[in-house]
Amino acid sequence: MGFLERLDPELKKKWTFEEEMPIQAQMIPAMLDGRDIVAESPTGSGKTLAYVIPLLMLVDGGSNRTEALIMAPSQELCMQIVEVLRDWTEGTDVTVTQLIGGANKQRQIEKLKKKPTIVVGTPGRVWELANDRKLKMHDIRHIVLDEGDQLLGRDHRTDVKSLIGAASPDSRVAVVSATVTDEIRLVAERFMEDPLHLKVSTDEMPAQGTVVHSFVKVEEREKTDLVRRLSHQEGIRALAFINNTDQLLMKESKLKFGDAPVAVLHSGMNKMERKKALDDFRDCKVRILIATDVAARGLDITGLSHVIHIDVPRTAEQYTHRSGRTGRAGADGEVLSFVSYPDEKTYRKLTRELSEKPVQKVWHKGALTEGSSKTVAAAGGNKSRTGSGKTPSSKNGGKVKGKSGGHPGGKRSGKR
């Protein structure tokens, strides 16, 4: 029996998708059966609804207690989760409150006095409110760690473990992420009871898009200018990543001075600045949104033509998380990396497991063209001598299966 048969009538009415996603088919029944879970599934595979739906069936909106806690590493992801919950709780007595850093703490305390059924927050702010005894952890029976690899990493691990330890003794815990390392799995198991390990691979995802992985060899000092050029290309809609905030701020200053249609997202921005950046990108007022990994974690942005690694990721997990944002819902996409000489070895290592070799590209005549500077120059010479000929390319070169499927779960949090 599929999980749809187990849904409450109100939830069944709101289920409008043609089919369930693999992680939902596995995780929803397991949560309803009271299991602790460690779930690994690609970016954009429907993980949000995989825990939201069972939570809504497990909590009691009339209990006048806060029964469920969802934690996520970024403010943006928390806000998206809250949006999903509010869509699915409309017309019910289940209430939701958001507890994120950077927002008015006193206002959050006032909302907690009303005993919301579910709270969604960043670990630092949740810990503050629990430590101040404003959030009654002993009432919480269900805990979800979204982007669990981040929350159980060394930056947040102590706070998260103390919060779980303060929850009701019979509380159930679910950890979800696109990547779960052996270390994270071991950490999770220490506060779980006989956890069920779930893993969905890219090959199991329906409606996968074709994602081309490509790279441009570029000097570090030339990266900003290449971003500027790309931002003026018709049809590009890209999420770009930089490894640290200082570099992001430097590039933002130079790009804004040149009126490039870009926006940035980083941890130093306040809530309104973040919202404006996201709205401008979603409304296509800018073509490229540049972000750090933490600021962009879990963002629900559909229709990306490109993911751009302005800085080569430091780990394979970073590469997977970033790259999985394009090629969703059956759409094609491209993962483009800016590779400077010191990063060539790291890039080769990160892309070693791809089913096809990444495609090299070069900026030529106002656009990125497949090939190296030598092959493109040679092709241009042949064309001028013969009056015909094209830049050497392979129509299917560098194509791999998308890092994430989508249909109908392509949206990271929206309706999925």
N, C-alpha and C positions, 0 to 999 in steps of 0.2 A: 504494500500500500504506500503510495507516494505521500509526501507531507501535506499536499494540498487538501487531502481528505481529512486531515487532522486540524485544519484551520478553523477558527471561529467564523461564524457566518459573516460578521462585519469585515473581517480580514479577507475572506474569500471574495467579497464584493470589490475590494480594492486591488485584488490581484488581476492585472490586465495583461500580463505577459503571455506569450505563446507557449513558452516552455520554462522549466526551472533550470537554473544553472547547477553544474556539478557540485560546487561547494555548498549550495543551498540544500540540495537533495541529501547530502551527507550530514550537514551540521544541524539543520533545523530539528530533525527527529532526535538527534543525540542530545541536544540541549533540552528538548521537551522531556526526554527520559532521565534528566538530572545528571548527565555526565560532565566531568571536567574535560576541557578540550584544548588541544593545541592544533590549530588549523593553518596550513600553508596553501595559498592559492594565488595565482597571478594577479597583478594589478588590473583592476577593472573587471573582475570576475564575479562581482555580486556579493562580496563579503559583508557589506553593511546590512543588507536585508537578511543575510544568513543568520545574523544574531538579533537584529531588531524584531523580526517576526516572532521568534520563540519568546523573547523577553516580554512582548506585549501579551502573550498568552500566559506567561508565568506570574506576572505581577498583578496586584489587586489595586485598582485605582481608588477604591473606596476604603482602603485600610488606614488612611491618614498617617502613613509612614513612607519614608524614602526607602524603597526596596531594591533598587538597581543602580549601579554606578558603571558608567562607561568612561574610560580614560583614553585620551589620544595625545600625541606629542605636540601638536600645533593648534593654535587658535582657529585657523581656517578649517581644519578637519573637524574640530569640535562643532563649529557652526554648521557645517554641512550635515553632520550626524543629527544635530538638533532639527534641521529642516526636514530631514527624512522622517524622524520621529513625529514631528508635528503633522506631517501629511498623513501618516498612518494612525495617529491617535485622534484625528479630528472626529468629533461626534461621540467620543468615549469619555470616561471619567479619569483616564490616565493623563497625568500632567508631567511636564518636562521643564527642567531648569538648566541653564548653562553656567558653568563655573570656570571661567578662563582668566588667566593672568592678563593684566593690562586693562581690565574692566573694573568698574566701581565695586569694591569689595563690600561696602556697606549695603549697597543695593542687592547684592547676592545674598547677604545675610538675611535681609528682609524677605527675600523669596524663599529661603530655606525655612523660615518660620511657618510658611504655608504648607510644608510637608509635601513637596513634589514627589511623584511616584518614581521618577527616573531623573538622575542628574548626569550631566555630561561635562567633563572638564579636563583641563591640563593637570598633570600630577602635582606641580608646585602649588597651584591655588587650591586644589582639592586637599592637599596635605595641610595647608595653612588653616583652612576652615574646619577640618577634622581636629586639628591640634587645638583650635580655639573652642572646640566642642559645639560648633555651630552646625556641623554636619554629623549626624548621629550614625556613626559607622556600624554600631551593633545591630541596627535595623536592616542593614543591607544584606540581602541574600543572593544577589546575582552581580557578578563583576565581569566586565569585558575589557580587555586590553587591546585596543585597535592600534595597528602598527606595533605589535608586541615586541618586535626586535629592538625598536627604539626605547620603548618603556622599560624593558628589562636589560637594556644596556647600562653601562656603568654610570651614566649621568643621572638616571632616574631610578635605578634599581632599589636603592635603600628606601626612598619614599614609597614606592609602589609596594614593596614587600611589607612595610609597616602598616600601610592602609589595608592590605589584604588580611594581615594578622589581626587587625582591629574589627574586622567585619564579623557578622554572625558566624558561629562555629560551623553551621551547616551550609554556609554559602558555597555556591558553585562558581567556578572561574573559567572563562574562555579567553584564550590568547589567539589572535588572528594576525596574519602578516603575509606579505608576498614572499618573504624570505625568512626562514627559521633555521638558524645555525645550530650545531650540536651544543654549543655553549648555552644559547638561549633556551634550548629544549631542556637541558639539565637544570637550569635556574628555575624554569617554570614548574618542573616536576617536584621541586622541593616544597611547594605550597599547594600542590594538587593531590587529589586522591584518585589513584589509578586512572590517569588521564588518557583519553582517546586521542590518538594522533591521526590527523586527517591531512592528506596531501593531494592537491589537484595540479596536474602538470599542464603546460601549454597545449600539448597534444590532445588533451581531453576537452578543451574549450571549443564550443560551437562557433561558427561564423568568424573564423580567424581572418584578419586582414594580412596582406603581404607587406612586410616591413623590410626596407632596404637599409642596411647598415653601411654608412659611408664615412670617409674622413678627408680632411684637408690638412696638408702640412703647412703650418703657419708659425711665424715667429711670435713669441709672447707679446711683443709690442704692437703687433699688427692685428691682434684679435679684436680689439675694439672697432677698428675700421671695417673689419669683415662683418661684424654684427650690424654696423650701420648700413653697409651695402645690402645685406640680406633683408633688413627691415624695410627696404624700399622695393622689394620684389613682390609683384602681384601674386596673390594666392597663397602667400606664406602665412601660416598661423602657428607660431612656435613657442614652446616652453623651453627656455634656455637655463642652464645651470652653471653656477660658479661655486667654487669650493669654500670661499670665505667672504665674509661681509665687507671687509676692507676693500678687497678687489672689486666687489660689486659696486660699492659707493664711488670708487674712482671711475669705473666705466660708465656709471649712471651720469656723472657730472659731464663727462666728455660727450656722451650721446645726446643728452638733453641740450647741451650747448649747440650741437649740430642739428637740432630739431628732428632727431630720428624718432619714428613712431614706435617707441618702446616704453614699457613700464617695468618697475622693479618691485620685488617683494622680499623683505628681510625682517629679522626679529626686532630691529630697532624702531620699526614703524608702529604708530598707534592704530587702534581699531579702524578709525575712519580713513586713514591713509591706506591701509590694507584693502579696505572695501572698495575705495576708489580705483586702486590699481587693478583689482579683479574685475570690477564692473567695466572699466575702460577696455580691458582685454576681451571680456565676453561680448561686449557691444561692438567689437572690431574697431575701436578708435585707435588702438595700437596693434601692431602685428606680432611683436615679440614681447613676452613676459619673462624677465630675467629674475631668477630666484636662487636662494640657497636651498640645500636639501631639506633642512628642518622646516623652513617657511613654506615649502611647496609640498610637504609630505601629505599624501592623501587628497590633494585638491581634485575637485570634480570639474574638469574642463574637457568638454567634448569637442570633437572635430579638429583635433590638432593635426596639422600636416607634418610637423617636424618636432622632434626633441633634439635640442642642440646641447652638446657637452662643450661649453666654452672652455671649461677646465676638464681634463680627463678625470673620471671618477677614481677614487682611491681604492675602492674594493669592487669585487664582482657583484655584491649585494646592491651597492649604489648604482652600478650600471643597469642592473635588472630593474630596480625601482624606477629610475629615471626613464629608461627606454620603454617601459611598459605603458606609458601614457599615450603613445601613438599606436595606430593599427587596431583601434577598438571598434567594436560593433561591425566587424566585417570590412571596415574601411582600410585602405592602404595608408602607409606612412613611411617616414624616413627618420633614421637616427643618425645625426651628423655630429662628428667629433672634430674639434680643433686640436690637432696634434702637433705640439712643438717637439723639437729634437729630444729634449730630456725625457719626454713622455712616450716616445715610440715603443720602448720595451714594455712599459705598463699597458699601453693600448693593445699591443699584440697579445699579451697575456689575458686581458679582459675579454677579448673577442675570439679566443682560441676555440671555444666550444660552439661557436655559431656554425650552422650547417653549411653556410656559404661564406667565402672569404669576403671581408668588407671591400667596398668599392672606393678607390681613390678618386678624388675630384680636385679640380683646380679652377680658380676664378679666371674666366676668359670671356672677353667681349660682353661684360655686364651681367654675367650669370655663371653659376657653377656648372662645369662641364666634366663629364666622366673622363678620367685619364690623368696622366702626370703632365707637368709642364713640357717635358720633352715630346711625349706622344701627341699632345694637342698642337704644339708648334709644328711638328712634322706633318700632321694632318693638314694644317693650314697651308703649309708649303706645297703639299701635293695638290690641294684644291686649286691654288693659284696657277699651278702649272697645267692642270688638266681641265680646269673649269668645272670640276665636280668632285665628289668625295665628301665624306663625313668624318667627324671626330670618332676615332675608334671607340666603340662601346659594345656592350653586351646587353641586349634588351632585358634579360633576366638576371644579369650579373648582380651578385650581392644580395639577392632576395632571400629572405628567410621567413619562416613562419612568425607571425606577430607574437610579441611577448605577452600580449593579453588578447583574449577574445572579447566578446562584449555582448552580442545579441543574446538575450535582451538585457544582459547585465553590464554592458559597456560603460555605463555611467557609474563612477566610483561610489557615489552615494545617492544621487538624485532619486530615482524611482526604483532603485535596485538594492 
